[in-house]
Amino acid sequence: MLSSKLKKLLFSILFGVLFISNTCFSQATYPVKPIRIIVPFGPGGIADLSTRVVALKLSEILGQGVIVDNRPGAGGIAAAQAVAKSNPDGYTLLLMSNGNAISASLFSSLPYDTINDFNVISTLGTFDIGIVVGSDSQFKTLKELMSFAKANPNKINMGSINIGSTQNLAAELFRSQSGLKFEVVPFNSTSAVVTALRGNQIELASEILGPISSQVKANAIRILAVTGAKRSPFYPDVPTVTELGINNFTASSWNALAAPDKTPPDIIAKLNKSIVSALNSPDVKLKLEEIYMAPQSSSPESAKKFLIEEINHWASVIKKANIPTQ
């Protein structure tokens, strides 16, 4: 008969062997079926197009199909909830964005915890936002515009897409940090913003550069400044807002891939390695740059830290802009 101590020792050894075996088996076999990326935006937009570029390369690297599942609407909450409540096995992922960071403060309650219910695998890239004017605008530089606005309070209007969007909050951030007095006017689409600019209904606007790049190339609108921490690689001659005198001004759009909390660490590590490899691929870089996205991977730890920083950043903007929670 085995003693109770010996039985416990054998059980511990057996448990350890099984744990190691299961971990190795998971690493060796994942994925064994297609992976689904739930995208909280409709087909054809920059978020959708960039996800499809990365998904195609991930499929090559992982040897399994990577399916893009578009679920727009409800401020991205339904898409995020679907992933947060899914089986944490690495087969259901979320295209996370700064919209998720904004929603964490814009909504009084969410059916998930933005920080604790997700494992952020890696960032994918950033999309610069520009402060733009119509081609025939009297303002040739942002400093000229700011000087006019300072001398003429409430005489200019700044357009953006809907309230609570990154573009809208970037405009609100510009208003609060510049100390200028003007109205931020929301529109229901980028095309409506461009039309208002060209028709002189508004004097300036805040918009992601990708969707308006064709208008810039056609000389229909001009970029006075970009709102990121550094100059855009696509418009290196355009200064940042910080360079023009508003200290520490940062507002940019970004994407990342996330999995549900409790997804095994080895699967997260394999996905992270695959994403880094995909984003370093020359053909992926080229395709993303064609839609004005700057590829940028990260470790899961730095991606989670970045998400927390973004939540705090946009919470401050929403509070200063007196935007009511929904």
C-alpha positions as CSV (number, residue, x, y, z in Angstrom):
1,M,0.0,0.0,0.0
2,L,1.2,3.5,-0.9
3,S,1.5,6.0,1.9
4,S,-0.7,9.1,1.7
5,K,2.5,11.3,1.3
6,L,3.7,9.2,-1.6
7,K,0.2,9.3,-3.2
8,K,0.2,13.1,-3.0
9,L,3.7,13.2,-4.5
10,L,2.7,11.0,-7.4
11,F,-0.5,13.0,-8.0
12,S,1.5,16.2,-8.1
13,I,4.0,14.8,-10.6
14,L,1.2,13.4,-12.7
15,F,-0.7,16.8,-12.6
16,G,2.5,18.6,-13.6
17,V,3.2,16.3,-16.5
18,L,-0.4,16.6,-17.8
19,F,-0.2,20.4,-17.5
20,I,3.1,20.6,-19.5
21,S,1.7,18.1,-22.0
22,N,-1.5,20.0,-22.5
23,T,0.4,23.3,-22.9
24,C,2.8,21.8,-25.5
25,F,-0.1,20.2,-27.3
26,S,-1.9,23.5,-27.4
27,Q,1.2,25.3,-28.7
28,A,1.8,22.6,-31.3
29,T,-1.7,22.3,-32.7
30,Y,-3.3,25.7,-32.5
31,P,-5.0,26.7,-34.7
32,V,-6.9,23.6,-35.9
33,K,-9.8,25.5,-37.4
34,P,-10.5,29.0,-38.9
35,I,-10.1,32.0,-36.7
36,R,-12.8,34.7,-36.7
37,I,-12.0,38.5,-36.3
38,I,-15.1,40.4,-35.3
39,V,-14.9,44.0,-36.7
40,P,-17.3,46.6,-35.2
41,F,-17.4,48.5,-38.5
42,G,-19.0,48.0,-41.9
43,P,-17.3,46.6,-45.0
44,G,-15.2,49.0,-47.1
45,G,-13.9,51.4,-44.4
46,I,-10.3,51.7,-43.3
47,A,-10.8,49.5,-40.3
48,D,-12.3,46.7,-42.4
49,L,-9.7,47.0,-45.2
50,S,-6.7,47.0,-42.8
51,T,-8.1,44.0,-41.0
52,R,-8.6,42.1,-44.2
53,V,-5.0,42.8,-45.2
54,V,-3.6,41.5,-41.9
55,A,-6.1,38.6,-41.8
56,L,-4.9,37.3,-45.2
57,K,-1.3,37.3,-44.1
58,L,-2.2,35.7,-40.7
59,S,-4.0,32.9,-42.7
60,E,-0.7,32.2,-44.6
61,I,1.4,32.2,-41.4
62,L,-1.0,30.1,-39.2
63,G,-2.1,27.7,-41.9
64,Q,-5.8,28.3,-41.2
65,G,-8.5,30.6,-42.6
66,V,-8.9,33.9,-40.8
67,I,-12.4,35.2,-41.4
68,V,-13.4,38.9,-41.0
69,D,-16.9,39.2,-39.5
70,N,-18.3,42.7,-39.8
71,R,-20.7,43.7,-37.0
72,P,-21.2,47.5,-37.2
73,G,-23.5,49.5,-35.0
74,A,-24.2,50.2,-31.3
75,G,-20.9,52.1,-31.0
76,G,-19.0,48.8,-31.3
77,I,-20.5,47.6,-28.0
78,A,-22.3,44.5,-29.5
79,A,-19.1,43.4,-31.3
80,A,-17.0,43.8,-28.2
81,Q,-19.6,42.0,-26.1
82,A,-19.7,39.0,-28.5
83,V,-15.9,38.6,-28.1
84,A,-15.8,39.2,-24.4
85,K,-18.5,36.4,-23.9
86,S,-17.0,34.0,-26.4
87,N,-15.0,30.9,-25.6
88,P,-11.4,32.0,-24.7
89,D,-9.8,29.5,-27.1
90,G,-8.2,31.9,-29.5
91,Y,-10.7,31.3,-32.3
92,T,-12.7,34.5,-31.7
93,L,-10.9,37.8,-31.8
94,L,-11.9,41.5,-31.7
95,L,-10.6,44.3,-33.8
96,M,-10.2,46.8,-31.0
97,S,-9.7,50.5,-31.6
98,N,-9.6,53.9,-29.9
99,G,-13.4,53.6,-30.1
100,N,-13.3,51.0,-27.3
101,A,-11.2,53.4,-25.2
102,I,-13.7,56.2,-25.8
103,S,-16.7,54.0,-25.1
104,A,-15.2,53.1,-21.7
105,S,-16.0,56.7,-20.6
106,L,-18.7,57.7,-22.9
107,F,-21.1,55.1,-21.7
108,S,-22.3,54.9,-18.1
109,S,-22.3,51.1,-18.2
110,L,-21.1,48.5,-20.6
111,P,-21.9,44.7,-20.7
112,Y,-18.1,44.0,-20.3
113,D,-15.0,45.5,-18.7
114,T,-12.9,47.0,-21.4
115,I,-9.7,46.5,-19.4
116,N,-10.2,43.2,-17.6
117,D,-12.4,41.2,-20.1
118,F,-9.9,41.3,-23.0
119,N,-6.3,40.2,-23.7
120,V,-4.9,42.8,-26.1
121,I,-2.6,40.7,-28.3
122,S,-0.9,43.5,-30.3
123,T,-1.5,46.9,-31.8
124,L,-1.8,46.8,-35.6
125,G,-1.2,50.5,-36.5
126,T,-2.2,54.1,-36.3
127,F,-4.3,56.4,-38.5
128,D,-3.3,60.1,-38.4
129,I,-6.0,62.8,-38.0
130,G,-5.6,66.1,-39.7
131,I,-6.9,69.6,-39.1
132,V,-8.0,70.7,-42.6
133,V,-9.5,73.6,-44.4
134,G,-11.0,74.2,-47.9
135,S,-8.6,74.9,-50.7
136,D,-9.8,78.5,-51.0
137,S,-9.6,79.2,-47.3
138,Q,-8.0,82.5,-46.3
139,F,-6.0,80.6,-43.7
140,K,-2.7,79.3,-45.0
141,T,-1.4,78.0,-41.7
142,L,-2.9,76.9,-38.4
143,K,-1.3,79.8,-36.6
144,E,-3.1,82.2,-38.9
145,L,-6.4,80.5,-38.2
146,M,-5.7,80.5,-34.4
147,S,-4.8,84.2,-34.5
148,F,-8.1,85.0,-36.2
149,A,-10.1,82.9,-33.9
150,K,-8.5,84.5,-30.8
151,A,-9.3,88.0,-32.2
152,N,-12.8,86.9,-33.3
153,P,-14.4,84.6,-30.7
154,N,-17.2,82.4,-31.9
155,K,-16.7,83.5,-35.5
156,I,-15.5,80.2,-36.9
157,N,-16.9,76.6,-36.9
158,M,-15.0,73.3,-36.8
159,G,-16.6,70.3,-38.3
160,S,-16.2,66.6,-37.5
161,I,-18.3,63.4,-37.8
162,N,-20.7,62.4,-35.1
163,I,-20.4,63.3,-31.4
164,G,-18.2,60.9,-29.5
165,S,-16.2,59.9,-32.5
166,T,-12.4,60.2,-32.4
167,Q,-12.5,63.0,-34.9
168,N,-15.1,64.8,-32.8
169,L,-13.1,64.4,-29.6
170,A,-10.0,65.5,-31.4
171,A,-11.8,68.8,-32.3
172,E,-13.0,69.2,-28.8
173,L,-9.5,68.6,-27.5
174,F,-8.2,71.3,-29.9
175,R,-10.8,73.7,-28.7
176,S,-10.1,73.1,-25.0
177,Q,-6.3,73.1,-25.2
178,S,-6.0,76.0,-27.5
179,G,-8.3,78.1,-25.3
180,L,-10.1,79.4,-28.4
181,K,-13.8,80.0,-28.6
182,F,-15.6,78.3,-31.5
183,E,-18.3,75.8,-32.2
184,V,-17.7,72.1,-33.0
185,V,-20.3,71.1,-35.5
186,P,-21.0,67.3,-36.0
187,F,-22.0,65.8,-39.3
188,N,-23.2,62.3,-40.2
189,S,-20.4,61.4,-42.6
190,T,-16.9,62.3,-43.9
191,S,-18.4,63.3,-47.2
192,A,-20.8,65.7,-45.5
193,V,-17.8,67.3,-43.6
194,V,-15.9,67.8,-46.9
195,T,-19.0,69.3,-48.6
196,A,-19.4,71.7,-45.7
197,L,-15.7,72.7,-46.0
198,R,-15.8,73.3,-49.7
199,G,-19.1,75.2,-49.4
200,N,-17.6,77.5,-46.7
201,Q,-20.3,76.4,-44.2
202,I,-17.4,75.6,-41.7
203,E,-13.9,77.0,-41.6
204,L,-12.0,73.9,-40.6
205,A,-12.5,70.3,-39.7
206,S,-10.9,67.3,-38.0
207,E,-10.8,64.1,-40.0
208,I,-8.7,60.9,-40.4
209,L,-6.4,61.4,-43.3
210,G,-7.1,58.2,-45.2
211,P,-10.7,58.9,-46.1
212,I,-9.8,62.5,-47.3
213,S,-6.6,61.7,-49.1
214,S,-8.2,61.8,-52.5
215,Q,-9.6,65.3,-51.7
216,V,-6.1,66.4,-50.6
217,K,-4.5,65.1,-53.8
218,A,-7.2,66.9,-55.9
219,N,-6.4,70.2,-54.0
220,A,-10.0,70.4,-52.8
221,I,-8.9,70.6,-49.2
222,R,-5.6,71.4,-47.4
223,I,-4.0,70.0,-44.3
224,L,-2.8,72.6,-41.8
225,A,-1.6,70.2,-39.1
226,V,-1.8,66.7,-37.8
227,T,-2.8,65.8,-34.3
228,G,-0.5,62.9,-33.5
229,A,2.6,63.0,-31.3
230,K,4.8,63.1,-34.4
231,R,4.5,64.1,-38.1
232,S,2.7,61.8,-40.4
233,P,4.9,59.6,-42.6
234,F,2.5,60.3,-45.4
235,Y,2.6,64.1,-45.0
236,P,6.1,64.7,-43.6
237,D,6.0,68.5,-44.4
238,V,2.8,69.0,-42.4
239,P,3.6,70.1,-38.7
240,T,2.0,68.6,-35.6
241,V,-0.4,70.7,-33.5
242,T,2.2,70.4,-30.7
243,E,4.9,72.0,-32.9
244,L,2.6,74.9,-33.5
245,G,2.4,75.8,-29.8
246,I,-0.2,73.6,-28.1
247,N,1.9,71.5,-25.8
248,N,1.4,67.7,-25.5
249,F,-1.5,67.7,-27.9
250,T,-2.1,64.1,-29.0
251,A,-5.1,62.6,-30.7
252,S,-4.8,59.7,-33.1
253,S,-6.8,56.7,-34.2
254,W,-5.5,53.2,-33.8
255,N,-6.4,49.5,-34.2
256,A,-5.4,46.4,-32.3
257,L,-6.4,42.7,-32.0
258,A,-7.7,41.4,-28.8
259,A,-8.9,38.0,-27.4
260,P,-11.2,37.2,-24.5
261,D,-9.8,37.2,-21.0
262,K,-8.5,33.8,-19.9
263,T,-7.3,32.9,-23.4
264,P,-4.2,30.6,-22.8
265,P,-0.9,32.5,-22.6
266,D,0.7,30.2,-25.2
267,I,-2.0,31.0,-27.7
268,I,-1.7,34.8,-27.1
269,A,2.1,34.4,-27.6
270,K,1.6,32.5,-30.9
271,L,-0.9,35.1,-32.2
272,N,1.4,37.9,-31.1
273,K,4.4,36.4,-32.9
274,S,2.2,35.9,-36.0
275,I,0.9,39.4,-36.0
276,V,4.4,40.9,-35.6
277,S,5.5,38.7,-38.6
278,A,2.5,39.8,-40.7
279,L,3.1,43.5,-40.0
280,N,6.8,43.2,-40.9
281,S,5.9,41.6,-44.2
282,P,6.8,44.0,-47.1
283,D,3.6,43.3,-49.0
284,V,1.4,43.9,-45.9
285,K,3.3,47.2,-45.1
286,L,2.7,48.4,-48.7
287,K,-1.0,47.6,-48.7
288,L,-1.5,49.3,-45.3
289,E,0.4,52.3,-46.3
290,E,-1.8,52.6,-49.4
291,I,-4.7,53.3,-47.1
292,Y,-2.7,55.7,-45.0
293,M,-2.2,53.3,-42.0
294,A,1.2,53.2,-40.3
295,P,1.8,49.6,-39.2
296,Q,2.8,49.2,-35.6
297,S,3.0,46.0,-33.6
298,S,3.6,45.6,-29.9
299,S,3.9,43.1,-27.1
300,P,0.6,42.1,-25.3
301,E,1.9,43.9,-22.1
302,S,2.6,47.2,-23.9
303,A,-0.7,47.0,-25.8
304,K,-2.6,46.6,-22.6
305,K,-0.7,49.5,-21.0
306,F,-1.5,51.6,-24.1
307,L,-5.2,50.8,-23.9
308,I,-5.3,52.0,-20.3
309,E,-3.5,55.2,-21.2
310,E,-6.0,55.8,-24.0
311,I,-9.0,55.2,-21.8
312,N,-7.6,57.8,-19.3
313,H,-6.7,60.2,-22.1
314,W,-10.2,60.2,-23.7
315,A,-12.0,60.2,-20.4
316,S,-10.2,63.5,-19.7
317,V,-11.2,64.9,-23.1
318,I,-14.9,63.9,-22.6
319,K,-15.0,65.5,-19.2
320,K,-13.5,68.8,-20.4
321,A,-15.8,68.9,-23.4
322,N,-18.8,68.3,-21.1
323,I,-20.1,65.5,-23.3
324,P,-22.8,63.7,-21.3
325,T,-22.5,59.9,-20.7
326,Q,-24.9,57.7,-22.6
